[in-house]
């Protein structure tokens, strides 16, 4: 059985949980999320998995 886990939905899930737990971190979490998604878009997911 293969389990394929995409990186972007995982980051979204973690960011959502952190925002629920600590709403004051919203700006920081959104900034980190955008940076991570941008890096994934520029470099692709292949470089993160190797």
Secondary structure, 3 states (H helix, E strand, C coil): CCCCCCHHHHHHHHHHHHHHHCHHHHHHHHHHHHHHHHHHHHHCCHHHHC
